[in-house]
Amino acid sequence: MSNISFDLITIFPDYFAPLKLSLIGKAEENGLIDIRIHDLREQAHGVHKSVDDTPYGGGAGMVMSPEPWGKAIDQVLAGSAAAIHDLIILTPAGEKLTQKLAEELSHSEHLIFACGRYEGIDFRVTEYYQTLPNVRVRELSIGDYVLGGGEVATLVTMEAIIRLIPGVLGNPESLTEESHSLPDDVVEYPNFTKPATWRGLEVPEVLLSGNHALIKAWRADQAAQRTAKLGRLTRE
């Protein structure tokens, strides 16, 4: 049985072909996750299967209509046995995706991603599902910029979540030393591999010393310097 199931609702199902690759593809093959993709237009009526309309109050662009979304989300909820469903609505107005939030979501039982387009999804979709006791609605953003749609943000968010699920990474210990997993959001130190000399550049001598205490101290100092360059606070 899968540890966590994902339902993705979009008007561009083919956008998610990369989910069959690399770690995510292997995780699904190994039964650690279950991914289902739903075409929103299947819930639309008319010849053109329209899922958007002009905004009330005027303004540029189109807004995604609530009824197709309601039907699609209801169908997904009805097909899941999860006790609690996390509905992720991708929007530039949402809370910022962080490593801490990815860790929290990696413990979810069922994640539904609503991939909006145009000027976004009618806000009543958010309001309605917030009233359901078995649904947790999270409006989520991956950064302070605007994309063409929620598909890219969904791919980013899913990779951040799925790699944290036990069994997905070959060496789970690597998670403990990653950027943003370290105390106080310290970023990771620089890494090097063979050869020791490349294009006239040498691997730092301390890494060749075999002295693990010195190596640990050097890495901590390098991580602190990198963090300071980014303007982040380090632990006193």
C-alpha positions as a Markdown table, in Angstrom:
| # | Residue | x | y | z |
|---|---|---|---|---|
| 1 | Met | 0.0 | 0.0 | 0.0 |
| 2 | Ser | 1.2 | 3.5 | -0.8 |
| 3 | Asn | 2.5 | 5.7 | 2.0 |
| 4 | Ile | 0.8 | 8.7 | 0.4 |
| 5 | Ser | -1.4 | 9.3 | -2.6 |
| 6 | Phe | -1.4 | 12.4 | -4.9 |
| 7 | Asp | -4.3 | 13.6 | -7.1 |
| 8 | Leu | -3.4 | 16.3 | -9.6 |
| 9 | Ile | -6.1 | 18.3 | -11.2 |
| 10 | Thr | -5.1 | 20.3 | -14.3 |
| 11 | Ile | -6.1 | 21.4 | -17.8 |
| 12 | Phe | -2.7 | 20.1 | -19.1 |
| 13 | Pro | -2.3 | 16.4 | -17.9 |
| 14 | Asp | 0.7 | 15.9 | -20.2 |
| 15 | Tyr | 2.6 | 18.5 | -18.2 |
| 16 | Phe | 3.2 | 15.8 | -15.6 |
| 17 | Ala | 5.1 | 13.3 | -17.7 |
| 18 | Pro | 8.4 | 14.1 | -15.8 |
| 19 | Leu | 6.8 | 12.4 | -12.7 |
| 20 | Lys | 7.7 | 9.1 | -14.4 |
| 21 | Leu | 11.4 | 9.9 | -14.2 |
| 22 | Ser | 14.1 | 9.7 | -11.6 |
| 23 | Leu | 13.3 | 9.3 | -7.9 |
| 24 | Ile | 9.6 | 10.0 | -8.2 |
| 25 | Gly | 9.1 | 7.5 | -10.9 |
| 26 | Lys | 11.0 | 4.8 | -8.9 |
| 27 | Ala | 9.0 | 5.7 | -5.8 |
| 28 | Glu | 5.8 | 5.0 | -7.6 |
| 29 | Glu | 7.1 | 1.8 | -9.1 |
| 30 | Asn | 8.1 | 0.6 | -5.6 |
| 31 | Gly | 4.6 | 1.4 | -4.3 |
| 32 | Leu | 5.8 | 4.2 | -1.9 |
| 33 | Ile | 3.4 | 6.7 | -3.6 |
| 34 | Asp | 0.4 | 6.7 | -5.8 |
| 35 | Ile | -0.1 | 9.5 | -8.4 |
| 36 | Arg | -3.3 | 10.1 | -10.3 |
| 37 | Ile | -3.8 | 12.9 | -12.9 |
| 38 | His | -7.2 | 14.4 | -13.7 |
| 39 | Asp | -8.2 | 16.5 | -16.7 |
| 40 | Leu | -10.3 | 19.4 | -15.4 |
| 41 | Arg | -12.0 | 19.8 | -18.8 |
| 42 | Glu | -13.7 | 16.5 | -18.3 |
| 43 | Gln | -15.9 | 18.3 | -15.8 |
| 44 | Ala | -16.8 | 21.1 | -18.2 |
| 45 | His | -19.8 | 21.4 | -20.5 |
| 46 | Gly | -20.2 | 22.7 | -24.0 |
| 47 | Val | -18.3 | 22.2 | -27.3 |
| 48 | His | -15.2 | 24.0 | -26.1 |
| 49 | Lys | -15.1 | 22.5 | -22.6 |
| 50 | Ser | -14.6 | 26.0 | -21.2 |
| 51 | Val | -13.3 | 26.2 | -17.6 |
| 52 | Asp | -13.0 | 30.0 | -17.3 |
| 53 | Asp | -15.0 | 33.2 | -17.6 |
| 54 | Thr | -14.6 | 37.0 | -17.2 |
| 55 | Pro | -14.0 | 38.3 | -13.7 |
| 56 | Tyr | -16.8 | 40.0 | -11.7 |
| 57 | Gly | -15.8 | 43.6 | -11.1 |
| 58 | Gly | -13.9 | 43.9 | -14.3 |
| 59 | Gly | -10.2 | 43.6 | -14.9 |
| 60 | Ala | -7.8 | 41.9 | -17.3 |
| 61 | Gly | -7.6 | 38.1 | -17.8 |
| 62 | Met | -10.0 | 35.3 | -17.1 |
| 63 | Val | -10.9 | 33.5 | -13.8 |
| 64 | Met | -11.3 | 29.7 | -13.6 |
| 65 | Ser | -15.0 | 28.8 | -12.9 |
| 66 | Pro | -15.9 | 27.1 | -9.6 |
| 67 | Glu | -18.2 | 24.4 | -10.9 |
| 68 | Pro | -15.7 | 22.3 | -12.9 |
| 69 | Trp | -13.4 | 22.5 | -9.9 |
| 70 | Gly | -16.1 | 21.5 | -7.5 |
| 71 | Lys | -17.0 | 18.5 | -9.5 |
| 72 | Ala | -13.4 | 17.4 | -10.0 |
| 73 | Ile | -12.4 | 17.8 | -6.3 |
| 74 | Asp | -15.6 | 16.1 | -5.2 |
| 75 | Gln | -14.8 | 13.1 | -7.5 |
| 76 | Val | -11.3 | 12.8 | -6.1 |
| 77 | Leu | -12.6 | 13.0 | -2.5 |
| 78 | Ala | -15.2 | 10.3 | -3.2 |
| 79 | Gly | -12.5 | 8.0 | -4.6 |
| 80 | Ser | -10.2 | 8.2 | -1.6 |
| 81 | Ala | -10.4 | 6.4 | 1.7 |
| 82 | Ala | -8.2 | 8.9 | 3.5 |
| 83 | Ala | -9.5 | 10.3 | 6.7 |
| 84 | Ile | -8.0 | 13.7 | 6.1 |
| 85 | His | -7.4 | 15.2 | 2.6 |
| 86 | Asp | -4.9 | 18.1 | 2.1 |
| 87 | Leu | -6.1 | 20.3 | -0.8 |
| 88 | Ile | -3.2 | 22.4 | -2.1 |
| 89 | Ile | -4.2 | 25.4 | -4.2 |
| 90 | Leu | -1.2 | 26.8 | -6.0 |
| 91 | Thr | -1.3 | 30.6 | -6.1 |
| 92 | Pro | 1.2 | 33.5 | -5.8 |
| 93 | Ala | -0.9 | 34.7 | -2.9 |
| 94 | Gly | -0.3 | 31.5 | -0.9 |
| 95 | Glu | 2.1 | 30.8 | 2.0 |
| 96 | Lys | 5.7 | 30.2 | 0.9 |
| 97 | Leu | 6.9 | 26.6 | 0.4 |
| 98 | Thr | 9.7 | 25.9 | 2.9 |
| 99 | Gln | 11.6 | 22.8 | 3.9 |
| 100 | Lys | 9.6 | 22.7 | 7.1 |
| 101 | Leu | 6.3 | 22.8 | 5.3 |
| 102 | Ala | 7.5 | 20.1 | 2.8 |
| 103 | Glu | 8.4 | 17.9 | 5.9 |
| 104 | Glu | 4.9 | 18.5 | 7.3 |
| 105 | Leu | 3.2 | 17.6 | 4.0 |
| 106 | Ser | 5.3 | 14.4 | 3.7 |
| 107 | His | 3.3 | 13.0 | 6.6 |
| 108 | Ser | 0.0 | 13.6 | 4.8 |
| 109 | Glu | -2.1 | 10.7 | 3.8 |
| 110 | His | -3.7 | 12.2 | 0.7 |
| 111 | Leu | -2.6 | 15.4 | -1.2 |
| 112 | Ile | -4.8 | 17.0 | -3.9 |
| 113 | Phe | -3.1 | 19.6 | -6.1 |
| 114 | Ala | -5.4 | 22.2 | -7.8 |
| 115 | Cys | -3.3 | 23.7 | -10.7 |
| 116 | Gly | -4.9 | 27.0 | -11.5 |
| 117 | Arg | -4.3 | 29.1 | -14.6 |
| 118 | Tyr | -5.1 | 32.6 | -15.9 |
| 119 | Glu | -6.0 | 34.9 | -13.0 |
| 120 | Gly | -6.5 | 31.9 | -10.7 |
| 121 | Ile | -9.4 | 29.9 | -9.4 |
| 122 | Asp | -12.7 | 31.4 | -8.2 |
| 123 | Phe | -12.0 | 32.0 | -4.5 |
| 124 | Arg | -15.3 | 30.3 | -3.5 |
| 125 | Val | -13.6 | 27.0 | -4.2 |
| 126 | Thr | -11.1 | 27.8 | -1.3 |
| 127 | Glu | -14.0 | 29.0 | 0.9 |
| 128 | Tyr | -16.2 | 26.0 | 0.3 |
| 129 | Tyr | -13.6 | 23.3 | 1.0 |
| 130 | Gln | -12.4 | 25.1 | 4.1 |
| 131 | Thr | -15.8 | 24.4 | 5.6 |
| 132 | Leu | -15.4 | 20.6 | 5.2 |
| 133 | Pro | -14.1 | 18.9 | 8.4 |
| 134 | Asn | -12.1 | 16.3 | 6.5 |
| 135 | Val | -10.3 | 18.7 | 4.2 |
| 136 | Arg | -7.4 | 20.9 | 5.0 |
| 137 | Val | -7.0 | 23.7 | 2.4 |
| 138 | Arg | -3.5 | 25.1 | 1.9 |
| 139 | Glu | -2.9 | 28.0 | -0.5 |
| 140 | Leu | 0.7 | 27.6 | -1.5 |
| 141 | Ser | 3.3 | 29.6 | -3.4 |
| 142 | Ile | 6.8 | 28.5 | -4.4 |
| 143 | Gly | 8.2 | 32.0 | -4.5 |
| 144 | Asp | 7.6 | 35.7 | -5.1 |
| 145 | Tyr | 7.1 | 35.6 | -8.8 |
| 146 | Val | 4.2 | 34.7 | -11.2 |
| 147 | Leu | 4.1 | 31.6 | -13.4 |
| 148 | Gly | 1.8 | 30.7 | -16.3 |
| 149 | Gly | 0.1 | 28.1 | -14.1 |
| 150 | Gly | 0.2 | 25.8 | -11.1 |
| 151 | Glu | 1.7 | 22.8 | -12.9 |
| 152 | Val | 5.4 | 23.9 | -12.5 |
| 153 | Ala | 4.7 | 24.8 | -8.8 |
| 154 | Thr | 3.1 | 21.4 | -8.3 |
| 155 | Leu | 6.2 | 19.6 | -9.7 |
| 156 | Val | 8.5 | 21.5 | -7.5 |
| 157 | Thr | 6.3 | 21.0 | -4.4 |
| 158 | Met | 5.9 | 17.2 | -5.1 |
| 159 | Glu | 9.6 | 16.7 | -5.5 |
| 160 | Ala | 10.3 | 18.5 | -2.2 |
| 161 | Ile | 7.7 | 16.3 | -0.4 |
| 162 | Ile | 8.3 | 12.9 | -2.0 |
| 163 | Arg | 12.1 | 12.8 | -1.5 |
| 164 | Leu | 11.4 | 13.1 | 2.3 |
| 165 | Ile | 9.2 | 10.0 | 2.3 |
| 166 | Pro | 11.0 | 7.0 | 3.9 |
| 167 | Gly | 12.5 | 4.7 | 1.3 |
| 168 | Val | 12.6 | 7.2 | -1.5 |
| 169 | Leu | 16.2 | 8.2 | -1.1 |
| 170 | Gly | 19.0 | 5.5 | -1.2 |
| 171 | Asn | 20.8 | 7.2 | 1.7 |
| 172 | Pro | 18.3 | 8.8 | 4.0 |
| 173 | Glu | 21.2 | 10.2 | 6.2 |
| 174 | Ser | 21.9 | 12.7 | 3.4 |
| 175 | Leu | 18.7 | 14.6 | 4.3 |
| 176 | Thr | 20.1 | 15.7 | 7.7 |
| 177 | Glu | 22.9 | 17.8 | 6.1 |
| 178 | Glu | 21.0 | 19.4 | 3.3 |
| 179 | Ser | 20.4 | 23.2 | 2.9 |
| 180 | His | 17.4 | 24.3 | 4.9 |
| 181 | Ser | 17.4 | 21.1 | 6.9 |
| 182 | Leu | 20.2 | 22.4 | 9.1 |
| 183 | Pro | 19.5 | 24.5 | 12.3 |
| 184 | Asp | 18.4 | 28.0 | 11.7 |
| 185 | Asp | 18.0 | 27.6 | 8.0 |
| 186 | Val | 21.7 | 27.3 | 7.4 |
| 187 | Val | 22.6 | 26.3 | 3.8 |
| 188 | Glu | 24.9 | 23.4 | 3.0 |
| 189 | Tyr | 28.6 | 23.6 | 2.7 |
| 190 | Pro | 30.3 | 23.2 | -0.8 |
| 191 | Asn | 31.0 | 19.6 | -1.9 |
| 192 | Phe | 33.8 | 18.2 | -3.9 |
| 193 | Thr | 34.7 | 14.9 | -5.6 |
| 194 | Lys | 37.5 | 13.3 | -7.7 |
| 195 | Pro | 39.8 | 14.4 | -9.3 |
| 196 | Ala | 41.7 | 16.4 | -6.6 |
| 197 | Thr | 42.8 | 18.9 | -9.3 |
| 198 | Trp | 40.5 | 20.2 | -12.0 |
| 199 | Arg | 41.4 | 23.0 | -14.5 |
| 200 | Gly | 44.0 | 24.3 | -12.0 |
| 201 | Leu | 41.6 | 24.3 | -9.1 |
| 202 | Glu | 42.4 | 22.2 | -6.0 |
| 203 | Val | 40.1 | 20.5 | -3.6 |
| 204 | Pro | 40.5 | 22.2 | -0.1 |
| 205 | Glu | 43.4 | 20.4 | 1.6 |
| 206 | Val | 41.4 | 19.8 | 4.8 |
| 207 | Leu | 39.1 | 17.5 | 2.9 |
| 208 | Leu | 42.1 | 15.3 | 2.0 |
| 209 | Ser | 43.4 | 15.2 | 5.6 |
| 210 | Gly | 41.4 | 12.4 | 7.0 |
| 211 | Asn | 40.9 | 14.4 | 10.2 |
| 212 | His | 37.1 | 14.2 | 10.6 |
| 213 | Ala | 37.0 | 16.8 | 13.4 |
| 214 | Leu | 38.8 | 19.4 | 11.2 |
| 215 | Ile | 36.6 | 18.5 | 8.3 |
| 216 | Lys | 33.4 | 18.9 | 10.4 |
| 217 | Ala | 34.6 | 22.3 | 11.6 |
| 218 | Trp | 35.6 | 23.5 | 8.1 |
| 219 | Arg | 32.2 | 22.5 | 6.7 |
| 220 | Ala | 30.4 | 24.3 | 9.5 |
| 221 | Asp | 32.4 | 27.4 | 8.8 |
| 222 | Gln | 31.7 | 27.2 | 5.1 |
| 223 | Ala | 28.0 | 26.7 | 5.7 |
| 224 | Ala | 27.9 | 29.8 | 8.0 |
| 225 | Gln | 29.8 | 31.9 | 5.4 |
| 226 | Arg | 27.4 | 30.8 | 2.6 |
| 227 | Thr | 24.4 | 31.6 | 4.8 |
| 228 | Ala | 25.7 | 35.0 | 5.7 |
| 229 | Lys | 26.2 | 35.8 | 2.0 |
| 230 | Leu | 22.5 | 35.1 | 1.5 |
| 231 | Gly | 21.6 | 37.5 | 4.3 |
| 232 | Arg | 20.2 | 34.7 | 6.5 |
| 233 | Leu | 20.8 | 34.6 | 10.3 |
| 234 | Thr | 23.0 | 32.0 | 11.8 |
| 235 | Arg | 22.9 | 30.5 | 15.3 |
| 236 | Glu | 24.9 | 32.5 | 17.8 |
